[in-house]
Amino acid sequence: MFHDHLNEVKRREHALQIIGERIASGGREGIYDLTGLSGGFPLEMEDIGLLETYVGPAVFEERLQTAGRKHMGGEMVAAFNRTSSAILASILELAEPGSLVVHYLPELPSHPSIPSSTQLAAARYHETDDFTEDIPENTSLVVVTGSTMDHRVVDESELQQIIERAHSAGVPVLVDDASGARLRTVLFNQKRACDLGADLAVTSTDKLMHGPRGGLLAGRSDLVERVKSRAYRFGLEAQPPLIAAMVRALESFDPSEILNALERKGYLLEALRDLNVEETPTGIMIKPDSLEELYDSTCTGDEIAVALSMLLLSDHGIITIPAVGMPGASKTLRFDLASRDAERLVPELLREAIEDAVDKLSGIISDRKMMEKLIFGS
């Protein structure tokens, strides 16, 4: 069912349709976004009149620099319309055609934006979870993922060693810290990537914080300026409303909301252990591979995960990544208990919803047409 990105788009559009219908009938209170990517647009009334093309940047840029450097470190920050946009602009600017981009990450595979951006830069790509690998010759950029799509976090000592090895070889380092900028620092007490010597680091302002879906790049001022210049050529930079919302989110960021999730996940880990539930830093997850063991079916683990995600959404209003994620996103069912909506959905009700979806799928999974209707709609 997921042989191409077109079907992934259809799946996502169907999920968004369900969300819209549930909100129309029951309001926002009937939706529980547990993706960890819910974000928000925390503007104040006084901001609205300043969101003009040239007025907005003039007003909010200085505050963005102050709040962004506090959050990320580095000499300078720049705002992009998505984290993937910041990654694309960085790789286009720093990866020389024909050279190698080496990507280290705690667990394969990588987020698709990194290999795709490397391809657009006409460079070669190599990803590895072996942190002892030497940096090959003709490498023009090293990328390190601070926290994977399934929240596997890099060890700080390994991150530090890679940065030092890359610099010894004269190669700049970009840290993809989309959620890691908060997971690593808040839960694992690690240093900010720029404080560890990374030349550039990028985070997503909607992951584990209440900002808009956007990318914040930090690092050496000379490199940030170069990447910004590249972004302007392709329209990848953030526009004034996004910048203003980023500023508000960064200024109001509260680490305690992430720490509070630790208190909620213990019950679910115990109550759902028959489903091979695993722990994440801020919640629980069920990997596609483990789902194949639950059903006598020819469906893949990814298909089962998406089907369960759609049942959770349509029947219980619970949003997870397999239903709404972009093409190529992880199909792991991840329930982020640091989300604001998790405070309204008590663990007992979440357990019941997951068990109900698992049971209901058993009556659908053998019927291919019903599965396709569940995932893609009419």
C-alpha positions, 0 to 999 in steps of 0.5 A: 500500500505504500509503494510510492509517495503518492499513496503516502500523500493520499493517506495523509490527506485522508487523515487530515479530512478525518481531523477536520470532520471531528473538529467540525462535529465536536470541536478541538477538545475531541482531538488529542495530538500525541505526535510531539509535533503539535506545535502552535502559533503563540502570537499576541494581539500586539504582534498581528499588526506587525506581520508585514513583509518588511516590518516583521523582520525589522521588529522580530529579528533582534528578539529571534537572535536573542532567544534563538542563541539562548536556546541553541547556542552559536554566534547567530541564528536564522529562521526557515519555513521548515527544518527540512528547508534549513537542511536543504539550504545547508547541504546545497551550500556546503556539499560540493558536487561530486564530494561525499556527505557522511551522515552519522545517526544513532539508528538507521534510517535517516530522515529522508530530507538529508539524502534527498538534499544531498542528491539535489546537491549532486553529492554522494551520500553515506549514512552509518550508525557506526560512530567508529567509522573513519571520515572518508576522503573527499568528504565535504560535510558531516551530518550528525542526527542528535535524536532520530525520528523514533527518539534514539538519542546520540551519546554526547561523547560520540557526538563530541568525538565526531565533531573533533574528527571532522574538524581535524579533517577540515570538514564542517559539521551540521547537527540535525537536532530537530527534537534533540535540541530539547531531548538531549539537553533537557532529559539527558543533560547534554550540552547544546550542539554548538557548545560541543563545537558543531559548526551548524545545528538545526532544530524544529520549533514545533517538536516538544515545544509550542511553536510553529512548524519551522526550522531554526538554524544556529552556528558560526555566523559566516556559515549561517550567512552563507546558508541564509543567502542560499535560502533566499534564492529558493524561498526557503526562509521563514516569513514574518508570521512564522518568525514572530511565532518562533520568537514567542515560543522560544521566549516561553519555552518551559522544560518542565513540560517535557520532564512531566511526561516521565511521570505518565509513561510508567503506567502505560509501559506496564499496562501494554507490555503484551504489545511489545511497547517500548519506552521513549524519552517522553512517552511510549512507542510500538514499532512496526516489526513488533506488530507483525507478530500480533496478526496472521496477515500478509500485511507489512508492519508499516501497513499495520501501524498505519491502519492502527493509527487511522483507527486511533484517529477515526474512533478516538481522535488520537493523532499519531505520526503514521496517519499524518506524517509526511511521505517517508516519515517513520511508521512507528506508533509513538505516543508523546506524553509531553504533548499538551493534549496528553494532559487531557487524555489520562493514561487509562483512556489511552490504554483503552483506545490502543487496545480497542484499535488493536482488537478492531483491526483483527476484523479488518486486516484480512480484507484488502479493500477494507484496509485500503478504505481505512487508510485512504478513504473512499 
